[in-house]
Amino acid sequence: MVKLVVRDRETIQEAVRRFRKLVERCGIKKEMRRREFYGKPSESNRRASLQAERRARRTRLLSH
């Protein structure tokens, strides 16, 4: 949970800007994007295996 205490003599625009930065730093925005659509478990497993394959290929290329 993100809490923002509005400072004395702080404009609404400044408070909103600070709130956006807090949300970005906490990873809430990234989590919201990830949960925006439901992905079937088979799709997520396939995506993870493809990503692992790319990682392995990249490390093999860099190690030579």
PyMOL CGO cylinders between C-alpha atoms (Angstrom):
from pymol import cmd
from pymol.cgo import CYLINDER

trace = [
    CYLINDER, 0.00, 0.00, 0.00, 1.26, 3.46, -0.89, 0.3, 1, 1, 1, 1, 1, 1,
    CYLINDER, 1.26, 3.46, -0.89, 0.69, 6.29, 1.54, 0.3, 1, 1, 1, 1, 1, 1,
    CYLINDER, 0.69, 6.29, 1.54, 1.30, 9.91, 0.67, 0.3, 1, 1, 1, 1, 1, 1,
    CYLINDER, 1.30, 9.91, 0.67, 1.18, 12.66, 3.26, 0.3, 1, 1, 1, 1, 1, 1,
    CYLINDER, 1.18, 12.66, 3.26, 0.46, 16.00, 1.64, 0.3, 1, 1, 1, 1, 1, 1,
    CYLINDER, 0.46, 16.00, 1.64, 2.93, 18.60, 2.83, 0.3, 1, 1, 1, 1, 1, 1,
    CYLINDER, 2.93, 18.60, 2.83, 2.06, 22.10, 4.00, 0.3, 1, 1, 1, 1, 1, 1,
    CYLINDER, 2.06, 22.10, 4.00, 1.62, 24.55, 1.13, 0.3, 1, 1, 1, 1, 1, 1,
    CYLINDER, 1.62, 24.55, 1.13, 2.02, 21.78, -1.45, 0.3, 1, 1, 1, 1, 1, 1,
    CYLINDER, 2.02, 21.78, -1.45, -0.11, 22.13, -4.56, 0.3, 1, 1, 1, 1, 1, 1,
    CYLINDER, -0.11, 22.13, -4.56, -2.31, 19.31, -5.78, 0.3, 1, 1, 1, 1, 1, 1,
    CYLINDER, -2.31, 19.31, -5.78, -0.17, 18.97, -8.91, 0.3, 1, 1, 1, 1, 1, 1,
    CYLINDER, -0.17, 18.97, -8.91, 2.98, 18.44, -6.83, 0.3, 1, 1, 1, 1, 1, 1,
    CYLINDER, 2.98, 18.44, -6.83, 1.24, 15.88, -4.63, 0.3, 1, 1, 1, 1, 1, 1,
    CYLINDER, 1.24, 15.88, -4.63, -0.07, 13.98, -7.65, 0.3, 1, 1, 1, 1, 1, 1,
    CYLINDER, -0.07, 13.98, -7.65, 3.42, 14.00, -9.19, 0.3, 1, 1, 1, 1, 1, 1,
    CYLINDER, 3.42, 14.00, -9.19, 4.92, 12.59, -5.98, 0.3, 1, 1, 1, 1, 1, 1,
    CYLINDER, 4.92, 12.59, -5.98, 2.14, 9.98, -5.83, 0.3, 1, 1, 1, 1, 1, 1,
    CYLINDER, 2.14, 9.98, -5.83, 2.85, 8.83, -9.39, 0.3, 1, 1, 1, 1, 1, 1,
    CYLINDER, 2.85, 8.83, -9.39, 6.56, 8.48, -8.59, 0.3, 1, 1, 1, 1, 1, 1,
    CYLINDER, 6.56, 8.48, -8.59, 5.76, 6.44, -5.47, 0.3, 1, 1, 1, 1, 1, 1,
    CYLINDER, 5.76, 6.44, -5.47, 3.46, 4.12, -7.42, 0.3, 1, 1, 1, 1, 1, 1,
    CYLINDER, 3.46, 4.12, -7.42, 6.11, 3.69, -10.12, 0.3, 1, 1, 1, 1, 1, 1,
    CYLINDER, 6.11, 3.69, -10.12, 8.86, 2.91, -7.58, 0.3, 1, 1, 1, 1, 1, 1,
    CYLINDER, 8.86, 2.91, -7.58, 6.73, 0.36, -5.71, 0.3, 1, 1, 1, 1, 1, 1,
    CYLINDER, 6.73, 0.36, -5.71, 6.03, -1.58, -8.91, 0.3, 1, 1, 1, 1, 1, 1,
    CYLINDER, 6.03, -1.58, -8.91, 2.27, -1.21, -8.67, 0.3, 1, 1, 1, 1, 1, 1,
    CYLINDER, 2.27, -1.21, -8.67, 1.99, 0.07, -12.23, 0.3, 1, 1, 1, 1, 1, 1,
    CYLINDER, 1.99, 0.07, -12.23, 3.94, -2.88, -13.61, 0.3, 1, 1, 1, 1, 1, 1,
    CYLINDER, 3.94, -2.88, -13.61, 1.80, -5.29, -11.60, 0.3, 1, 1, 1, 1, 1, 1,
    CYLINDER, 1.80, -5.29, -11.60, -1.39, -3.70, -12.93, 0.3, 1, 1, 1, 1, 1, 1,
    CYLINDER, -1.39, -3.70, -12.93, -0.21, -4.09, -16.52, 0.3, 1, 1, 1, 1, 1, 1,
    CYLINDER, -0.21, -4.09, -16.52, 0.70, -7.72, -15.85, 0.3, 1, 1, 1, 1, 1, 1,
    CYLINDER, 0.70, -7.72, -15.85, -2.75, -8.47, -14.41, 0.3, 1, 1, 1, 1, 1, 1,
    CYLINDER, -2.75, -8.47, -14.41, -4.68, -6.50, -17.02, 0.3, 1, 1, 1, 1, 1, 1,
    CYLINDER, -4.68, -6.50, -17.02, -5.50, -9.61, -19.08, 0.3, 1, 1, 1, 1, 1, 1,
    CYLINDER, -5.50, -9.61, -19.08, -5.80, -13.21, -17.98, 0.3, 1, 1, 1, 1, 1, 1,
    CYLINDER, -5.80, -13.21, -17.98, -3.19, -15.49, -19.48, 0.3, 1, 1, 1, 1, 1, 1,
    CYLINDER, -3.19, -15.49, -19.48, -3.73, -19.21, -19.51, 0.3, 1, 1, 1, 1, 1, 1,
    CYLINDER, -3.73, -19.21, -19.51, -1.12, -21.18, -17.53, 0.3, 1, 1, 1, 1, 1, 1,
    CYLINDER, -1.12, -21.18, -17.53, 0.01, -22.95, -20.72, 0.3, 1, 1, 1, 1, 1, 1,
    CYLINDER, 0.01, -22.95, -20.72, 0.65, -19.57, -22.37, 0.3, 1, 1, 1, 1, 1, 1,
    CYLINDER, 0.65, -19.57, -22.37, 2.66, -18.29, -19.42, 0.3, 1, 1, 1, 1, 1, 1,
    CYLINDER, 2.66, -18.29, -19.42, 4.70, -21.54, -19.29, 0.3, 1, 1, 1, 1, 1, 1,
    CYLINDER, 4.70, -21.54, -19.29, 5.41, -21.27, -23.01, 0.3, 1, 1, 1, 1, 1, 1,
    CYLINDER, 5.41, -21.27, -23.01, 6.46, -17.63, -22.67, 0.3, 1, 1, 1, 1, 1, 1,
    CYLINDER, 6.46, -17.63, -22.67, 8.75, -18.51, -19.76, 0.3, 1, 1, 1, 1, 1, 1,
    CYLINDER, 8.75, -18.51, -19.76, 10.40, -21.37, -21.67, 0.3, 1, 1, 1, 1, 1, 1,
    CYLINDER, 10.40, -21.37, -21.67, 10.95, -19.18, -24.73, 0.3, 1, 1, 1, 1, 1, 1,
    CYLINDER, 10.95, -19.18, -24.73, 12.52, -16.51, -22.55, 0.3, 1, 1, 1, 1, 1, 1,
    CYLINDER, 12.52, -16.51, -22.55, 14.80, -19.09, -20.89, 0.3, 1, 1, 1, 1, 1, 1,
    CYLINDER, 14.80, -19.09, -20.89, 15.79, -20.35, -24.34, 0.3, 1, 1, 1, 1, 1, 1,
    CYLINDER, 15.79, -20.35, -24.34, 16.70, -16.82, -25.46, 0.3, 1, 1, 1, 1, 1, 1,
    CYLINDER, 16.70, -16.82, -25.46, 18.70, -16.28, -22.27, 0.3, 1, 1, 1, 1, 1, 1,
    CYLINDER, 18.70, -16.28, -22.27, 20.61, -19.53, -22.78, 0.3, 1, 1, 1, 1, 1, 1,
    CYLINDER, 20.61, -19.53, -22.78, 21.32, -18.69, -26.42, 0.3, 1, 1, 1, 1, 1, 1,
    CYLINDER, 21.32, -18.69, -26.42, 22.57, -15.22, -25.45, 0.3, 1, 1, 1, 1, 1, 1,
    CYLINDER, 22.57, -15.22, -25.45, 24.91, -16.59, -22.74, 0.3, 1, 1, 1, 1, 1, 1,
    CYLINDER, 24.91, -16.59, -22.74, 26.28, -19.21, -25.18, 0.3, 1, 1, 1, 1, 1, 1,
    CYLINDER, 26.28, -19.21, -25.18, 27.00, -16.50, -27.75, 0.3, 1, 1, 1, 1, 1, 1,
    CYLINDER, 27.00, -16.50, -27.75, 28.65, -14.23, -25.21, 0.3, 1, 1, 1, 1, 1, 1,
    CYLINDER, 28.65, -14.23, -25.21, 30.80, -16.95, -23.66, 0.3, 1, 1, 1, 1, 1, 1,
    CYLINDER, 30.80, -16.95, -23.66, 32.53, -17.86, -26.97, 0.3, 1, 1, 1, 1, 1, 1,
]
cmd.load_cgo(trace, "trace")
